[in-house]
Amino acid sequence: MGESNCTQATKFSLRGFTEDPVTEVTLFLMFLFTYLVTILGNLGMIMLIRASPQLHSPMYYFLGNLAFVDFCSSTVITPKMLVDFISEKKGITYAGCVAQVFIFDLLGITECFLLAVMAYDRYVAVCHPLVYPLVMSPKHCFQLVIGSYLVGLTNGMGQTIGMSSLSFCGSSIIDLFFCDISALISLSTSDTTLSHIILRTSAALFGVSSSLVVLVSYVAIISAILSISSAEGKCKAFSTCTSHLTTVSIFYGASLFMYLKPSSDSSREENEWAVVLYTVVTPMLNPLIYSLRNKEVKEALRRLTKIK
């Protein structure tokens, strides 16, 4: 009966971080700087990989796609957040919220699988170097990347379908700075069974499977490195994986903290900053990690900027 008299929300209010004007200006400048570094870092990485023949290898092909995903995921969240910092009313339309859920969930799972593909690439390079050119052929690499995007698309469509089944007849205040499907499920006044099934199935099917690929790949890599007799050989083999391992640790560490930490164990502010780490900071860190820790990237940048 209550649902039949429901007036569906056409707009949501985003709670944001604070209502203090001075703090809002400080946060605006901080996140603007973070966003600019993210854009310059990821676009710069893509351009560097395209312009440098020595980076035309499977690992950097995957890295270029990872940079593209990070650029897009940051652009989905951060510009709207920056606008809200300088606006009196922090809101988003229902259509805008649907679009944000679709694109963010598409890119999130795509990044999971790209990281898994990169872990598999490192596994083949370290454990089976003789067949590496055959296994990681251009055609195979293209198929792995397209597959990652298709899995992400499946997740984005699934979460959007789940959201379309929800009704919002009560509060329209989202306790975050963007539209997240988990927050919307909590806000819904209708039956959330379908949305919960889609969310849990997606997490189990996509999140766990990609995590297992990363885990199994690195167990095999570490085992292979430990079997190398010389210390120099061990360092050389491990150095090819350190950048990716650092990226994986930050991404999965932030996502696990965001989605698995019980809300009762932390305040709203702590949860919000965990979300910031996952959605805003991680896309900025990835190109920095590869540019600072990777000798080939630094050498390519040096050659490209060298005055002849």
N, C-alpha and C positions, 0 to 999 in steps of 0.2 A: 504494500500500500504506500509506503514511504517512497519507494522507487518510482511509482507512477506519478507522484507529484514532484518529482525531482526536477530542478532547474539546473541543467548541465553547465558547469563552469566554462566560460569562453576565454578566461584569462587567469593566470596564476600570479601570485605575488612571491617574489624571492626574498627570503629573509636577509641574506647577505651576511656581512661580518660584524658591522657595528653601525650605530646611529650617530656617533660622535664625528662632527665635520672635520676636525683636525686629523683624526685617525684615518678617516676616509681618504683625505688628500694624500697622506703618507702611503697608505696601501695602494692608492691609484698609481702613484709614481713608482712604487716598488714593482707592481705587477706589469706596468707599462714597460719598464726596463727589462723584466723577465721575458715578456712577449717579444720585444724587439730582438733580444739575444736569441730566442727560440727561432724566430723567422730568419734572421741573418745566418744563424748556425746551420739550420737544416737546409735552407735554399743554397747556402754556400757549399755545403757538403754535396748536394746533388750536382751543382755546377762543376765542382772540382772533380767528381767522379767522371762526369761526361767529358771534361776537357783534358783529362790525364790518361793517356794510353796505358800507363803502368798500373792503373786502377781498374782496367777493364777485365775483371776476373769475377767469378761467381760470388765471392764474399762481398765485394764492393757493389755488385749488382743488387744483392739483397740489402746491403746497407743503404743504398740509394732509395730503395722502396721504403725502408724503415724511416728514413728521414722525411720522405713524402707523407707517410702516415702520421708522423709526429707533428709535422707542419699543419696538416689538416685537422687533427684532433685538438691541437692548441687553438686553432682559429675558430673552431666550433664553440669553444667555451670562453676564452679570454676576452675577445672584443666585447661581447655582451656584458661580461662582468665589469669591464672598464667603464662602459656606458652607465651601468647601474651605480657606480661610485659617484658619478657627477650628476645623477638624476634624483629628483625628489621621490618619485615613485619607481620602485624596483619591480618590474613585472614582465611577463612574457605571455603571448597569446597561446591558446590551445594548439593551434597549427604550428607555431614556433616551437612549442614544447615537444610535439610529436616529431618534428624534424630533428631537434636536438637529440632526442632519445635514439632515433633511427641511425643518425650519422655517428654519434658517439659510440653506440654499441657495435656498429659495423666496424669502425676503426679499432676499437678495443680488442675484439677477437682477431681481427686481421693482424694486429701487432703481436698478439700471443703466438700466432702461427708463423709469422715471419721470424720471430725469435727462435721458434722451434726448428724452422728450416735452417737458420744460421747455425744452430747447435749441431744439426745433422751434417751441414757442410764442414764444420770443424772436425767432427767425428771422422768423416771420410778422409779429410786432409791429413789427420794425424795417424789414424789407425790403418788406412788403406791408401797410401799415397800413390801407389802404382796404378790404381784404377780410377784415381780422382778425375782425370780429364774425361774419362768415359762416363762415369756416374754423374758428374756435375757438368754435363754438356749444356750448351746454350738452350737447346730445346727443353731439356729436363729442368733447368733453372726457371725458364719461362713458365712451365707447367706448375712448378711449385709455388711461384709467386701468384699466378692466376688462381690457383687452388686456395691460397690464403685469403685472397680478396673474396672469392665465392663463399667460403665458409663465413667470413665476416658479414657478407651480404645476407646470408641465411639467418645469422643471429640478429642482425638489425631488423629484418622483416619480422622475425618471430617476436621480438620485444615490442615492435610497433603493433602487431596484431594483439598481443597481450594488453597493451595500453588501451587499444580501441575498445576492449571489452569492459573497461572500468568506467564507473560513474563517479562524479565529484560533486556531491550535493551539499557537503558541509563546508569545512574550512578549505580555502584555496591557497593557503600559505605553505609554500614548499620550504622546508627547513634546511635549505642549501642555497648555493649561488648559481645553480643550474638545474636543469631537469634530469633527474636520475630515476630510472625505472623503480628502484627499491623505495625511494622516497615517495613516488607516486602511488605505489601499491599501498603503502602505509596511510596515505591520504585518502584513498578511495573509500566510498561508502557502499559500494556494491560487492558482490561475491568476487573474491580475488583468486579463486581456485585455479582458473586457467592461467592467469599471469604468474602465479607461483610455480605451476607445473612447467611453463615455458622457461622461467628464470632458472629453476633448479636443473632442468634437463640440459639447458645451454651450458650452465656451469660445469655439470658432470661430463657432458659430451665433449665440449670444446675446451673448456679451461683445464680440466684434468688431463685430457689426452695430450694437449700441447705441452703441459708441464711434465708429463711422463717422458715425452720425446727428449726434452731438455735434460731431464734427470738421467735417463738411461745413456744418452750421448756423452754426458760429462763423466759418468761412472766409467764408461769404456775408455774415454780419453785419459782420465787420471790413471787408470790401470795401465794403459799403454805407455804413458810418460814414466811411470814408476819402474817399468821394465827396461827402460833405456839405461845403459851402464854409465855413460859419461854425464857429468854434471852440466857440461856445456850443451849437450844434446837435450837434456831435460829442460833447461832454461829456454832453448830455442823453440822447442815444441810447445811449451807452456805459454811463451810470449805471443804465439799466434791466437791464443784463446782469451787472454786477459781482458781485452776491451769488451768482447762479447759477454764474458762471464760477469764483469762489472755491471754492464747494462741489464743483463738478466736479473742479477741480484737486486738492483734498485727497482726494476719494474715489478717483479713478483713480490718483493718485500713490501712495496707501497700498496699494491693491489690487495694482498692478503691482509694487511693492516686495515685497509679501508673497508673491505667486505666481510671479514671474519671476526674482527674485534667486537666483542659484545658491547652494546651501547651503555650498559650499566657500569662498565669498567672505566669509562672515560666521560669527560664533560663534552658538551656540544662543541666548545671551542677546539678541544683536542681532536674530535672527529672531523671538524671542518678543515683543520690544518693537515690532517692525514689525507683528505680529499684533494687539497691543494697540491700536496706532494705528488699524488698520483696523476692529476689532470694538468697541472701547470708546470711543476718543476721538472718532472721526469722527461718530457719532450725537449726541454732546454738542455738537460745534462747529456743526452745521448750523443749529439755531435761533438760536444766538448770532450767527452770521454775518448772518442775515436780520434779526435784531432790532437789531443794531448798525449795519449798513450800509444798511438800507433805510428811506428817509424815510417811506414810506406805513405801514410796520409801526410805526415809532416814533410817528407821528401818531395812528394808531388806538389804540395803547396809551395815549397821553397823553389822548385823548378818553374812553377807557373808565375811566381812573382819576381823571379830573377830578371834583372835588367840586362839585356844582351847588348 
